[in-house]
């Protein structure tokens, strides 16, 4: 009997994600793994509220499937929407995949604006969709006119055919990896296009203006949010989307049952009970971001871009960016570099605690 093999032509366009090798990084720097300064993945260095650990330890019903009613209501109150406008996900990554599957059939197009979050392209390819990439401008701003032109041209070319028709557009605000927010006027312009517009607000707690008030005007708008950044819950994997109730029902039809684990539900509810502390940590990160931007601007070989997220993107001048990343790694500090030619001269630095930012700045001075 012949062995059943996967579709290799389909798999050949996919690259598995490889997270940082923390053990190797610690060995290289000669430190313990818990001594690494991780400024690479935009995680919250303050972690979760202390109430999260207490709640997780006190909860006694992990042997039952999770109940989402309470956390959906809490998310709705926090976001300022009705409960039937909320869909939960196992991290925002799962929600991106669900949205691609909902809107785009195989062969149809997912619109992205690189450089941007890689999961949009990944989910498009996994679902056998085409990717219509509309690059950002030279200064890394969203090119709204180019998006309009590309979508309308692709729609006209695909009229009457399924292949290549653009069905869904992903926009990040504040952007990753740029840190720049997209003006609401630009988002409204994009919402006039004949496709679903997903505004990824993973970093909105750190800056920018939410598009949530536009939900009552545009039923082709979907907003993505996450607990990973502001609430320090990256390891617990909880995201949510905000959208029109009828569209939420469609997503619920394809959402796996019990996709969000009970621990994430318990942690989210505990977070909402300790918002003063959590929001104080967010405020500290915003303050430290401003301090870091100013200090990085004084580093002779770095040019930081203004950011409204919990990281700062810097252009490296006069030397390879990979040398800066390697030099920091030797000192036990992990920052993000990029494999694409467009971003080869940049590094992205997640904002840390004050003492972590101090260590970073000392290391950058050593590398001068």
C-alpha positions as CSV (number, residue, x, y, z in Angstrom):
1,X,0.0,0.0,0.0
2,X,1.4,3.4,-1.0
3,X,2.1,5.8,1.9
4,X,-0.3,8.8,1.9
5,X,1.9,11.9,1.7
6,X,1.1,15.6,2.3
7,X,0.8,18.0,-0.6
8,X,4.4,19.0,-0.8
9,X,3.8,21.7,-3.3
10,X,1.6,23.4,-0.8
11,X,4.0,22.8,2.1
12,X,7.0,24.2,0.2
13,X,5.7,27.8,0.5
14,X,5.5,27.5,4.3
15,X,8.4,28.0,6.8
16,X,7.9,26.6,10.3
17,X,8.3,29.2,13.1
18,X,11.4,28.9,15.1
19,X,11.3,30.7,18.5
20,X,14.5,31.9,20.0
21,X,16.7,29.2,21.4
22,X,16.9,30.5,25.0
23,X,19.1,27.7,26.2
24,X,21.7,28.4,23.5
25,X,21.4,32.1,24.1
26,X,22.1,31.7,27.8
27,X,25.1,29.4,27.1
28,X,26.5,31.9,24.6
29,X,26.3,34.7,27.1
30,X,27.5,32.6,30.0
31,X,24.4,33.2,32.2
32,X,21.4,31.3,33.5
33,X,18.4,31.2,31.2
34,X,16.3,33.2,33.7
35,X,19.0,35.9,33.6
36,X,18.5,36.6,29.9
37,X,17.0,40.0,29.1
38,X,14.3,39.2,26.6
39,X,13.5,42.2,24.5
40,X,12.8,40.3,21.4
41,X,9.1,39.3,21.3
42,X,7.2,42.3,22.7
43,X,6.2,40.5,25.9
44,X,5.3,42.3,29.0
45,X,8.3,42.2,31.4
46,X,6.1,42.8,34.4
47,X,4.2,39.6,33.8
48,X,0.6,39.1,35.0
49,X,-1.1,40.6,38.0
50,X,-0.2,38.7,41.2
51,X,-3.9,37.9,41.4
52,X,-3.6,35.7,38.4
53,X,-1.4,33.1,40.1
54,X,-3.6,33.2,43.2
55,X,-6.7,32.6,41.1
56,X,-5.1,29.8,39.1
57,X,-4.1,28.1,42.2
58,X,-7.4,28.5,43.9
59,X,-9.5,27.3,41.0
60,X,-10.8,23.8,41.5
61,X,-12.7,22.9,38.3
62,X,-10.0,22.3,35.7
63,X,-11.6,18.9,35.1
64,X,-14.6,20.5,33.5
65,X,-14.7,22.2,30.1
66,X,-14.4,26.0,30.3
67,X,-17.4,28.4,30.6
68,X,-17.0,31.5,28.5
69,X,-20.0,33.5,29.6
70,X,-18.3,35.5,32.3
71,X,-15.1,36.3,30.5
72,X,-17.0,37.4,27.3
73,X,-19.1,39.8,29.3
74,X,-16.0,41.2,31.0
75,X,-14.2,41.6,27.7
76,X,-17.3,43.3,26.3
77,X,-17.4,45.8,29.2
78,X,-13.7,46.5,28.8
79,X,-13.9,47.0,25.1
80,X,-17.2,49.0,25.2
81,X,-19.3,46.7,23.0
82,X,-22.1,44.2,23.5
83,X,-21.4,40.6,24.5
84,X,-22.7,39.2,21.1
85,X,-19.9,41.2,19.4
86,X,-17.1,39.2,21.1
87,X,-15.4,36.0,19.9
88,X,-12.6,34.5,22.0
89,X,-9.6,32.7,20.5
90,X,-6.6,30.7,21.5
91,X,-4.4,33.8,21.0
92,X,-5.0,36.3,18.2
93,X,-3.2,33.9,15.8
94,X,-6.1,31.4,15.9
95,X,-8.5,34.3,15.2
96,X,-6.5,35.4,12.2
97,X,-6.7,31.8,10.8
98,X,-10.5,31.7,11.4
99,X,-11.0,35.0,9.6
100,X,-9.0,33.9,6.6
101,X,-11.0,30.7,6.4
102,X,-14.3,32.6,6.8
103,X,-13.7,35.2,4.2
104,X,-11.3,33.7,1.6
105,X,-11.7,30.5,-0.3
106,X,-8.6,28.7,-1.6
107,X,-7.2,30.7,-4.5
108,X,-8.7,34.0,-3.4
109,X,-6.5,36.8,-2.0
110,X,-5.6,38.0,1.4
111,X,-4.2,41.6,1.4
112,X,-1.2,42.5,3.6
113,X,0.9,45.5,3.9
114,X,4.5,44.5,4.5
115,X,6.5,44.9,6.6
116,X,3.9,43.6,9.0
117,X,2.9,40.8,11.3
118,X,3.9,37.5,9.6
119,X,0.9,35.5,10.7
120,X,-1.3,37.1,8.1
121,X,0.8,35.7,5.2
122,X,1.2,32.5,7.1
123,X,-2.5,31.9,7.6
124,X,-3.2,32.8,4.0
125,X,-0.7,30.3,2.7
126,X,-1.9,27.6,5.1
127,X,-5.4,28.0,3.7
128,X,-4.2,27.9,0.1
129,X,-5.0,31.5,-0.5
130,X,-3.0,34.0,-2.6
131,X,-1.3,36.9,-0.9
132,X,-1.7,40.4,-2.3
133,X,1.1,42.3,-0.7
134,X,1.0,46.1,-0.9
135,X,4.3,47.4,0.6
136,X,4.4,50.3,3.0
137,X,5.9,53.6,1.9
138,X,9.6,54.4,2.1
139,X,9.1,55.8,5.6
140,X,7.2,52.6,6.6
141,X,3.8,54.3,6.6
142,X,0.7,52.6,5.4
143,X,0.2,53.4,1.7
144,X,-3.6,53.8,1.7
145,X,-3.9,54.9,-1.9
146,X,-1.7,52.0,-3.1
147,X,-4.0,49.6,-1.1
148,X,-7.1,51.1,-2.7
149,X,-5.6,50.8,-6.2
150,X,-4.3,47.2,-5.7
151,X,-7.6,46.0,-4.3
152,X,-9.7,47.6,-7.0
153,X,-7.4,46.4,-9.8
154,X,-7.4,42.8,-8.4
155,X,-11.2,42.9,-8.0
156,X,-11.6,44.0,-11.6
157,X,-9.2,41.4,-13.0
158,X,-11.0,38.7,-11.0
159,X,-14.5,39.8,-11.7
160,X,-16.6,36.7,-12.5
161,X,-13.9,34.4,-11.4
162,X,-13.0,33.1,-7.9
163,X,-9.2,33.1,-8.3
164,X,-7.3,36.1,-7.0
165,X,-10.4,38.0,-5.7
166,X,-9.3,40.0,-2.7
167,X,-11.5,39.1,0.3
168,X,-9.8,40.3,3.4
169,X,-7.3,43.0,4.4
170,X,-5.2,43.1,7.5
171,X,-4.0,46.4,9.0
172,X,-2.1,46.7,12.3
173,X,-2.5,49.8,14.5
174,X,-0.2,50.5,16.2
175,X,1.9,48.7,13.7
176,X,4.2,45.8,14.1
177,X,7.1,46.1,13.5
178,X,6.9,49.9,13.0
179,X,5.1,51.0,16.1
180,X,3.1,53.5,14.2
181,X,-0.7,54.0,14.6
182,X,-2.9,54.2,11.5
183,X,-5.2,57.3,11.6
184,X,-8.9,56.5,11.8
185,X,-9.5,58.5,8.7
186,X,-7.3,56.1,6.8
187,X,-9.1,53.1,8.2
188,X,-12.5,54.5,7.2
189,X,-11.2,55.0,3.7
190,X,-10.1,51.3,3.6
191,X,-13.5,50.2,4.9
192,X,-15.1,51.6,1.8
193,X,-13.4,48.8,-0.2
194,X,-15.4,45.7,-1.1
195,X,-13.7,43.3,1.4
196,X,-13.4,42.7,5.1
197,X,-11.0,44.9,6.9
198,X,-9.3,43.5,10.0
199,X,-7.7,46.1,12.3
200,X,-5.2,44.3,14.6
201,X,-5.1,46.3,17.8
202,X,-2.7,44.1,19.7
203,X,-0.8,47.1,21.0
204,X,-3.7,49.6,21.4
205,X,-3.3,49.8,25.1
206,X,0.1,51.5,24.5
207,X,-1.0,54.1,22.0
208,X,-3.1,55.0,19.0
209,X,-6.8,55.4,18.7
210,X,-9.0,52.3,18.7
211,X,-11.4,51.8,15.8
212,X,-14.0,50.3,18.1
213,X,-16.5,53.2,17.5
214,X,-16.5,52.4,13.8
215,X,-18.1,49.0,14.5
216,X,-21.5,50.6,14.6
217,X,-21.0,52.2,11.1
218,X,-19.1,49.5,9.1
219,X,-20.2,45.8,9.3
220,X,-17.1,44.8,7.3
221,X,-14.9,45.8,10.2
222,X,-13.2,43.3,12.5
223,X,-11.0,44.3,15.4
224,X,-8.4,42.0,16.9
225,X,-7.2,42.3,20.4
226,X,-5.0,40.2,22.8
227,X,-4.2,39.8,26.4
228,X,-0.6,38.9,25.6
229,X,0.9,42.5,25.7
230,X,-0.9,44.7,28.1
231,X,-1.9,41.9,30.6
232,X,1.3,39.9,30.4
233,X,-0.5,36.7,29.4
234,X,1.5,35.8,26.3
235,X,2.0,32.2,27.6
236,X,-1.7,31.7,28.3
237,X,-2.8,32.5,24.8
238,X,-6.0,34.5,24.9
239,X,-7.2,36.8,22.1
240,X,-10.5,38.1,21.1
241,X,-12.2,39.8,18.2
242,X,-14.9,42.5,18.1
243,X,-17.3,42.6,15.2
244,X,-20.9,42.9,14.1
245,X,-23.2,40.3,15.9
246,X,-24.2,38.6,12.7
247,X,-20.6,38.2,11.7
248,X,-19.7,37.0,15.1
249,X,-22.3,34.2,14.6
250,X,-20.6,33.2,11.4
251,X,-17.2,33.0,13.2
252,X,-18.7,30.9,16.0
253,X,-19.9,28.4,13.3
254,X,-16.2,27.6,12.5
255,X,-14.6,28.2,15.9
256,X,-13.5,24.9,17.5
257,X,-15.5,24.2,20.7
258,X,-13.5,24.9,23.9
259,X,-10.7,26.5,21.9
260,X,-9.7,28.7,24.9
261,X,-8.4,26.9,27.9
262,X,-9.8,27.3,31.4
263,X,-6.5,28.8,32.8
264,X,-6.7,31.6,30.3
265,X,-10.3,32.3,31.3
266,X,-9.4,32.4,35.0
267,X,-6.4,34.6,34.4
268,X,-8.4,37.1,32.3
269,X,-11.1,37.5,35.0
270,X,-8.4,37.9,37.7
271,X,-6.7,40.6,35.5
272,X,-9.9,42.6,35.3
273,X,-10.2,42.5,39.1
274,X,-6.7,44.2,39.4
275,X,-6.9,46.8,36.6
276,X,-5.2,49.6,38.7
277,X,-2.0,47.5,39.0
278,X,-2.1,46.2,35.5
279,X,-2.7,49.7,34.0
280,X,0.1,51.1,36.2
281,X,2.5,48.7,34.6
282,X,1.3,49.7,31.1
283,X,1.8,53.4,32.1
284,X,5.4,52.5,33.2
285,X,6.1,50.8,29.9
286,X,4.8,53.9,28.0
287,X,7.0,56.1,30.1
288,X,10.0,53.8,29.6
289,X,9.3,53.7,25.8
290,X,9.7,57.5,25.7
291,X,12.9,57.3,27.8
292,X,14.2,54.5,25.5
293,X,13.4,56.4,22.3
294,X,15.3,59.5,23.5
295,X,18.3,57.4,24.7
296,X,18.5,55.3,21.6
297,X,18.6,58.5,19.6
298,X,21.8,59.4,21.3
299,X,23.4,56.1,20.2
300,X,25.5,57.1,17.2
301,X,24.6,54.1,15.1
302,X,20.9,53.9,15.8
303,X,18.0,55.9,14.5
304,X,14.8,55.1,16.4
305,X,11.4,55.5,14.9
306,X,8.6,57.1,16.9
307,X,6.5,54.3,18.5
308,X,3.0,54.0,20.0
309,X,3.5,50.3,20.9
310,X,5.6,48.5,23.6
311,X,8.7,48.4,21.4
312,X,11.0,50.7,19.4
313,X,12.1,50.0,15.9
314,X,15.6,51.3,15.1
315,X,17.4,51.7,11.8
316,X,21.1,50.7,12.2
317,X,23.5,53.1,10.5
318,X,27.1,52.3,9.4
319,X,27.2,48.7,10.4
320,X,25.2,45.5,9.8
321,X,22.2,45.1,12.0
322,X,23.1,41.5,12.6
323,X,26.4,42.6,14.3
324,X,24.4,44.7,16.8
325,X,22.1,41.7,17.5
326,X,25.0,39.4,18.0
327,X,26.9,41.9,20.2
328,X,23.8,42.2,22.5
329,X,23.3,38.4,22.5
330,X,26.9,38.0,23.7
331,X,25.8,40.1,26.7
332,X,22.6,38.2,27.4
333,X,20.2,40.6,25.7
334,X,17.9,39.4,23.0
335,X,16.4,41.8,20.4
336,X,14.7,41.2,17.1
337,X,16.3,41.4,13.7
338,X,14.7,40.7,10.3
339,X,15.4,38.3,7.4
340,X,13.7,40.4,4.7
341,X,15.9,42.6,2.6
342,X,13.5,45.6,3.2
343,X,14.1,45.3,7.0
344,X,17.7,44.1,7.0
345,X,19.0,47.4,8.4
346,X,16.6,47.4,11.4
347,X,16.3,46.0,14.8
348,X,13.2,46.0,17.0
349,X,13.7,46.4,20.8
350,X,10.9,45.5,23.2
351,X,10.5,48.0,26.1
352,X,11.8,46.4,29.3
353,X,11.7,47.2,33.0
354,X,13.8,50.3,33.9
355,X,16.8,48.1,35.0
356,X,16.6,46.1,31.8
357,X,16.6,49.2,29.7
358,X,19.6,50.4,31.7
359,X,21.4,47.2,30.9
360,X,20.5,47.5,27.2
361,X,21.8,51.1,27.0
362,X,25.1,50.2,28.7
363,X,25.5,47.3,26.2
364,X,24.8,49.5,23.2
365,X,27.4,52.0,24.5
366,X,29.9,49.1,24.8
367,X,29.3,48.2,21.2
368,X,29.9,51.8,19.9
